[in-house]
Amino acid sequence: MARSESKSDFEPVESLSQLKDKVRGLSKAKIEKLLLTLMKEYDAINAKNCMLKDVCSELKKDVRMLERNKQELERVNEILKCGKFKADDKTLTLCKDLDTLKNLMNTREKVFNADLSRLESESLGLKLRLESLVSENNQLPKRPIRPNLILLSSSEALNWLNIHHSRNKKGLGFVNRHVIKPVNKKYVGL
């Protein structure tokens, strides 16, 4: 009606009787034309309404699917947060272990350096002592060799052999040892 009529014809209608009065004043062809236009507009609006309903149903399906995806992602996010907290705890403990190992390594390195310097000084002392012993050894052939007087005495040598290497031998030069048995023990070795 707005398209086919002028602005004066499209004034707001206050009641149904005013609308009847305006329609009575129009010709039959104009009314048919307005009715066809109204039907076309109704069909266009109805088609748009059907399309919007279809779009709305598809959007509702999409919204439901997105809500399911959102819930699933929230569950996955919670699982990942728990994993992150566990990983953070593990990282924290590993950092503490690393710090203690670094401190231990530093102390062991200090001890190692102290021991190394001590061993180097001992090695230097032993080297000097070895050199002095080598020089004394080089001088030994120059001195006369004296026989061992202890071994020259046969009785002392036999006594020494008897004491240290006896093994229950009998005969000349071997004397049985006197074994003292403990009195306070009930059983004595057989």
C-alpha positions as CSV (number, residue, x, y, z in Angstrom):
1,M,0.0,0.0,0.0
2,A,2.8,2.3,0.8
3,R,4.4,1.7,-2.6
4,S,1.2,2.1,-4.7
5,E,-0.4,5.0,-2.8
6,S,0.8,8.4,-2.0
7,K,1.8,9.5,1.5
8,S,-1.6,11.0,2.2
9,D,-3.3,7.6,1.7
10,F,-0.9,5.9,4.2
11,E,-1.9,7.6,7.4
12,P,-2.2,5.6,10.6
13,V,-5.6,4.1,10.9
14,E,-7.1,4.5,14.4
15,S,-10.0,2.1,14.0
16,L,-11.5,-0.5,11.8
17,S,-14.3,1.8,10.7
18,Q,-11.9,4.3,9.4
19,L,-10.2,1.6,7.4
20,K,-13.6,0.6,5.9
21,D,-14.3,4.2,4.9
22,K,-10.9,4.5,3.1
23,V,-11.4,1.1,1.3
24,R,-14.9,2.1,0.2
25,G,-13.5,5.1,-1.5
26,L,-11.1,3.1,-3.7
27,S,-12.0,1.4,-6.9
28,K,-12.3,-2.3,-7.4
29,A,-9.2,-2.5,-9.6
30,K,-7.1,-0.6,-7.0
31,I,-8.4,-2.9,-4.3
32,E,-7.5,-6.0,-6.3
33,K,-4.1,-4.5,-7.0
34,L,-3.6,-3.8,-3.3
35,L,-4.8,-7.3,-2.4
36,L,-2.4,-8.9,-4.9
37,T,0.4,-6.7,-3.6
38,L,-0.5,-7.7,0.0
39,M,-0.6,-11.4,-1.0
40,K,2.8,-11.1,-2.7
41,E,4.2,-9.3,0.4
42,Y,2.7,-12.0,2.6
43,D,4.2,-14.8,0.5
44,A,7.6,-13.1,0.5
45,I,7.4,-12.5,4.3
46,N,6.2,-16.1,4.8
47,A,9.1,-17.4,2.6
48,K,11.5,-15.3,4.6
49,N,10.0,-16.6,7.8
50,C,10.4,-20.2,6.6
51,M,14.0,-19.5,5.6
52,L,14.6,-17.8,9.0
53,K,13.0,-20.8,10.8
54,D,15.3,-23.2,8.9
55,V,18.3,-21.0,9.6
56,C,17.2,-20.8,13.3
57,S,16.9,-24.6,13.5
58,E,20.4,-25.0,11.9
59,L,21.7,-22.4,14.3
60,K,20.2,-24.2,17.2
61,K,21.8,-27.4,16.1
62,D,25.1,-25.6,15.7
63,V,24.6,-24.0,19.2
64,R,24.0,-27.5,20.7
65,M,27.0,-28.9,18.9
66,L,29.1,-26.0,20.1
67,E,27.9,-26.4,23.7
68,R,28.9,-30.1,23.5
69,N,32.3,-29.1,22.1
70,K,32.6,-26.5,24.8
71,Q,31.9,-29.0,27.5
72,E,34.3,-31.5,26.0
73,L,37.0,-28.8,25.7
74,E,36.3,-27.8,29.3
75,R,36.9,-31.4,30.4
76,V,40.1,-31.6,28.3
77,N,41.1,-28.2,29.7
78,E,40.7,-29.5,33.3
79,I,42.7,-32.6,32.4
80,L,45.4,-30.5,30.9
81,K,45.4,-28.2,34.0
82,C,45.8,-31.2,36.2
83,G,48.7,-32.4,34.0
84,K,50.2,-29.0,34.1
85,F,50.0,-28.8,37.9
86,K,51.7,-32.3,38.1
87,A,54.3,-31.2,35.6
88,D,54.9,-28.0,37.6
89,D,55.3,-30.0,40.8
90,K,57.7,-32.4,39.1
91,T,59.6,-29.5,37.7
92,L,59.8,-27.9,41.1
93,T,61.1,-31.1,42.7
94,L,63.6,-31.6,39.9
95,C,64.8,-28.0,40.3
96,K,65.3,-28.6,44.0
97,D,67.2,-31.8,43.2
98,L,69.3,-30.0,40.7
99,D,70.2,-27.3,43.2
100,T,71.1,-29.9,45.8
101,L,73.2,-31.8,43.2
102,K,74.9,-28.5,42.2
103,N,75.7,-27.8,45.8
104,L,77.0,-31.3,46.3
105,M,79.1,-31.1,43.2
106,N,80.5,-27.8,44.3
107,T,81.5,-29.2,47.7
108,R,82.9,-32.4,46.1
109,E,84.8,-30.2,43.7
110,K,86.3,-28.3,46.6
111,V,87.2,-31.5,48.4
112,F,88.6,-32.9,45.1
113,N,90.8,-29.8,44.6
114,A,92.0,-29.9,48.2
115,D,92.8,-33.7,47.9
116,L,94.5,-33.1,44.6
117,S,96.7,-30.3,46.0
118,R,97.5,-32.5,49.0
119,L,98.3,-35.5,46.8
120,E,100.4,-33.4,44.5
121,S,102.4,-32.2,47.6
122,E,102.7,-35.8,48.8
123,S,103.7,-36.9,45.3
124,L,106.4,-34.2,45.2
125,G,107.6,-35.4,48.7
126,L,107.6,-39.0,47.6
127,K,109.5,-38.1,44.4
128,L,112.1,-36.3,46.4
129,R,112.3,-39.3,48.8
130,L,112.6,-41.7,45.8
131,E,115.4,-39.6,44.4
132,S,117.2,-39.7,47.7
133,L,116.7,-43.5,47.9
134,V,117.9,-44.0,44.4
135,S,121.0,-42.0,45.2
136,E,121.5,-44.1,48.3
137,N,121.0,-47.2,46.3
138,N,123.6,-46.1,43.8
139,Q,126.0,-45.7,46.7
140,L,125.2,-49.2,48.2
141,P,127.6,-51.2,46.0
142,K,130.4,-49.0,47.2
143,R,129.9,-50.1,50.8
144,P,131.2,-53.6,51.9
145,I,128.5,-56.2,52.3
146,R,128.3,-57.5,55.9
147,P,126.8,-61.0,56.5
148,N,123.8,-61.2,58.8
149,L,125.1,-62.2,62.2
150,I,121.8,-63.5,63.4
151,L,121.6,-66.2,60.8
152,L,125.1,-67.4,61.4
153,S,124.2,-68.8,64.7
154,S,122.7,-72.2,63.9
155,S,120.9,-72.7,67.1
156,E,119.1,-69.4,66.8
157,A,118.2,-70.2,63.2
158,L,116.8,-73.6,64.2
159,N,114.8,-72.0,67.0
160,W,113.4,-69.4,64.6
161,L,112.4,-72.1,62.1
162,N,110.9,-74.2,64.8
163,I,108.8,-71.3,66.0
164,H,107.6,-69.9,62.7
165,H,107.6,-72.9,60.3
166,S,107.2,-76.0,62.5
167,R,104.1,-77.8,61.1
168,N,104.4,-80.7,63.6
169,K,107.7,-82.0,62.3
170,K,109.8,-84.2,64.4
171,G,113.4,-84.9,64.5
172,L,116.7,-83.1,65.0
173,G,116.2,-79.3,65.5
174,F,112.4,-79.5,65.9
175,V,111.0,-79.3,69.4
176,N,107.3,-79.9,70.2
177,R,105.6,-76.8,71.4
178,H,103.9,-76.8,74.7
179,V,100.2,-76.1,74.3
180,I,98.5,-74.4,77.2
181,K,94.9,-75.6,77.5
182,P,92.3,-73.2,79.0
183,V,91.1,-74.5,82.3
184,N,87.9,-72.5,82.5
185,K,86.4,-74.0,79.2
186,K,84.5,-77.2,79.2
187,Y,85.4,-78.5,75.8
188,V,88.8,-78.1,74.2
189,G,89.4,-78.5,70.4
190,L,90.1,-82.1,69.5
